[in-house]
Amino acid sequence: MPPCQPTGHFAAKALIWYNYPCPLRRSGGASTLAKNAPPLILITNDDGIASPGLRAAIWAVRGLGQLLVAAPKEQQSAASRNFLPNPGTTQQESIEVDGVQVPAFSVEAAPAPTVRRAILTLAPRTPDLVVVGINYGENVGVGITISGTIGAAIEAASFGIPALAVSLETEKEKHFSHSEEVDFTVAAHFAQRFARRLLSIPLPPGVDILKVDVPRDATPQTPCRLTRVSRQRYFQSIVEVDERGNRRLVGYDIQIDDDALEPDSDVHALRVDRVVSVSPLTIDLSARVEPDRLAALLEPEEEIHETHTR
C-alpha cells in the first residue's frame, strides 16, 4: 500500500508516513486513530535543523512509525530548558535523508519550547515517543541539566510522553559544530534499537527518559549498561587569571576525579569501560530520603536549640 498523505487541515504539516496506511481521521475537530495505527514519533535536537545528527536520528527511526520533525532553527546547545517570553516563527523545511526529502519544521526557539510547540500546535495527536538527538557530544555527569538535549527530553516528559535522548561522544572542538567528519552510524544503530524498545515496552513508573551516551569508538556489538548520573561535573569551566588577578572564563574541558568516580555511573561507563551508557531519568526531582532523616528541619527553632544545648 502506498504511503498516505496528510489532507485537509494537516495538508501543509510536515508529517511523513513510511509505508503505513493512513491512520488519522478528523472528527469534530479532534483527531482519532484508526485501529493498528502506527506510532507518532517526534524527532528534535538542540544542534539545530541543519545538524547531521538530526538526519541520523531521522534515518534511525524512519521505519518505526509516522514522523514529525521539528528542531530549533539555529544551534541551541547548552540551552537547558530555556523558555523566552516570545518565541519566534515556525518555518517549513526539507531535510534530505537517504535521497528522500523529509519535510520538517524549523522553530526560532530553544529545544524545550520547540518540543512544546510541536506537541501543542504541529502534531495531529500526542506523540507516542520523542527522540532527541543525535547530539554532538556526550551528556554525562551532573552537568546534564545544562544540555538542550536533556531540556527537550524533560519537556517531552512533562507532557507524559516517553523520551529518548541520544548523544555521541565527540571531540570538544566539534560540540558546537555541524561537522561532517563525525560518523553517526553506530549511534543511529542504538537510537533505533532503543526507540523500537520504547515503542513496544512501556517505561516503568518513575522513569520518564532514557539517556543514551555512545562512545565514539563503539560498534553495533558494544555492550550497553544501565547507569546512574555521576555526581561529578564532567565538563569543567577553565578559569584564567590575568596579571592583575582578574579571573575570567575561557572555555571548558573534561576533568574527572578518577578516585571518586562511581563505578555504576554514566561517566565511568563511557570514559573508563567504553560501553554504551543507558541512564533512566525522572522529571521528579524529589530526593529519595526517609522523612524522619529530615524531620529536624521542620522542628521549631526553640526545640532544636534545646536539643543541642542539653
N, C-alpha and C positions, 0 to 999 in steps of 0.2 A: 504494500500500500504506500503511495507517495506521501511525503510529509505534508501535513496540513498547513495552512496559512492563517494568520490572525485575520479576523473580519470585523466589520463594524467599528466599535469604539477602540478596539485594540489593533486596528489595521496598521497604524503607524508606530505601534510599540515595538521595541527591539526585543522580540521574543523569537526563539528559534526552536523548532522541533527536529528531532533526529529520528526519522522513520517510525514515528508513532502516529496512531490515529488521533484525530483532533479531539482533545478531552474537554475543552472548555465550552460551556453553554451559558448564555446570559439569560437570566430570568429575574424580572422585576428589579433590574439594576444591580443584582448581586450575582457573583459567579458561583456556579455549582459544578461539580466534577462528575463526568461520566464514570461508569464502573471501570475499574482497572486503568485509571488514568495514570500516565507517567508522573513521577515526582517533578516538582518545580525546584530548580536549583538556581540560587542567586550567586553569581561569581563577582567578586570585587577584590580590591587590594589597597595598598597605601602608596605604591610606587607610581601610580598614575595609569591612565588609559593606554599609553604607548608602551608600557613595560612588556618586554619579552616574557617575564614571569607570569603576567596575566594571560598571555597567549598560551603558555604552557599549561596553566590551570584549565583553560577552556578545552584544550586538547585532551587533558586528562579525564575530564568528566563528560566529554561530548556525547558518549553513547549511553549515559546513565539516566537521561530524562530530558525534560524541557528546560532550556537555559534562558536565564535573564542576566545579561552582563551590564553592570553599572559600576563605574570606577571614577575616582577623582580625575579631574581634567589635568592636573599638574602633580608633580612629585609631592607627596604628603608624609614622607617617613618621619617618625617621631612625633606625629600629631596626636598620639594618645586617643582620647575620646572627645577631642576638642569640638565644641559647638560655637559657631559665630551667630550673632543675632539675625543677620540677614544673608543666608546662603545665596549663592549666585544662580546662574541659569543652568538648565539641563539641555544638552545638545545630542542629537543622534550622530553616531559614528559608525564606522565599519572596521572590523579587525580581521585581517587575513590569517586563517588557521588552516594549514594543510591545503592551500589553494582555494579555500572556501571563504567568501566574505561573510563574516559573522556580524550581525547587527548588534549594536551596543549603545550605551548611554555614557557620556562624559558629564560629570557634575562639578560645578565650581564650588567645591566644599571639601572638607576633610573626610576621612574614611567613614567615621561613625555617622555623621549626617547624610553621607551618600547612601549608606545602608538604610537609614530611616526613610529617606525619600524614595528609595527603590521599593521598599516594603509597602509604604503607605500610598504611593502615587503611581508607580510604574508596574507593579506586579498585578496580574489579574486575580490572584488569590495569595494567601500566605505561603511563602516558600516552605518547602519541606526541609531544606538544608541550605546553609550559607557557607560557601567556600571562599576563604580569604587567602590570597597569595597568587602565585608563589613568590615569597618575599626574597629580595636581595639581602642576605644577611640573616644570621641566626637570631632567634628571640629566646634567650635563656637568662635565668637569674632574676633577682628581684626588680631589675630594671624593665621587665616586660610591660609594665603598665605605661611606659613611655611610648611604646610601639603603636603606630597607627594600625598595624595588622591586628594586634590584640584588641585595640579600641573598637575596630569594626566587628570583631567576633563578639565582644561584650555587648555591643549594641544589638546585634542579631539575637543574642541570648536573652536580652531584656524583653524581647517580643515572644519568648518561649520557643525560639527556633534553634535547633542544634547547629553549632558552628564548628567548622574545621579550619584551623589556621595553620598553613604550611609555610615553612621558612627553610631556605637553603643556606648553609654556611658558605660565606664568600669572603674574599679578601676585603679588608676595611675600605680600601680605596674604591670598591665597587658598590658600597652600600647605597649611595645616593645616585647611582647611575642607571642607565639602561643598556649596559654593556652587552654586546652580542657574544662576547667571549665566554660568558657564563653558560654552562650546559645544564639545563633544567630537566633533562630526560629522566634521570633517576628520581629526582624529587617529584616529577609528574607521575611516575610509577606509584610512589607511595601516596600521593594525593588521590589517585584513582582508587587505590586499594582501600584507603580509609573512608573515602566518600561512599564507595559501594557498601562498606560495612555499616556506616551510619544510616544509610537509606534502608537497610534491612534489619538492623539490630538497634533498638532504642537505647539511648544512653541511660544508665541507671539514675535513680533520683539523686539529686545533689550534684550531678555532673552536667555542665552546660556547654562546655567547649573541649575539643581535643586540640591540643597544641602539638604540632609535629615539627621537629627540627631534624633536618637531614644533613649528615656530614658531606662535605664537598667531594670526598673520595669514596662515597658509598656506591654500592652496586645494588641491583634488584634483590640480591641474596643477602644483603646486610641485615643482621638481626634487628628487631625492634624491642625496645624496653620501656615498660611503664615507669615513669619517673615522677618526682615532685619538683616543684620550682626551688632552685637553690636560694638560700638566703644571702648569698654573695651577690654583690653588684658586679656583673660580668664586664660591662663596659665602664671604665673609669675615666672621669674628666682629667685632662692634663692641665696643670696649673703652672704658669710661667711667671717668674718673679724678675722684674727689671732692676736696674741699678739703684733705683730709688726705693725699692722694697714694695712697689705696687704689684699686685697679683692680678692676673687675667687668665681666662680660659682659652686654650689654644687647640682644642680638639679633644679626642678621646682615644683610648687604647684598651686592649684586653689586659686585665690584671686579676689574677686568681691567687688566692691563698691555698696552695695545694694541701697544706697540713690540716686546714679546717674544712676542706671541701667534702660535702656529704656524698657518700658513695652511691646513694639512691637518687641523686639529683639529676636534673636535666643537663647541667654543666658537666658533671662527671661523665655521663653517658656520651655526650657529644665530643668533648675535648680529650678525655682520657681513654675511654673504651672504644670510641669511634663507631658507635651504634646509633641507630635512629631513636631519638628521644620522643616518647609519646606521653604528654602530661595532661591528665584530666584536670580541667579548671572549673571553678564555680564562680558565679557572679555574686554569691552571698559572701560578703567579706567578713562575716562574723567570725571571731576567734573561737576555735573549738576548745573550750575550757570548762571545767566543772564550776558551777556558780558559786559554791562555797569557797573556792580559792580566791574569789574577788569580792566576797561579802564585806570585807573590811573597808572597801572603797565606798560603801553605801552607809556605813555607820556614822552617826552624828559625831562631830569633831570632839565633843566632850568625852564620849565613850572611848574614842581612840586615844585621847590624851591620858585618860585614867588607866587604860590597858598598858600603856608604855611607861607609866610612872610607878606602877606597883612594884 
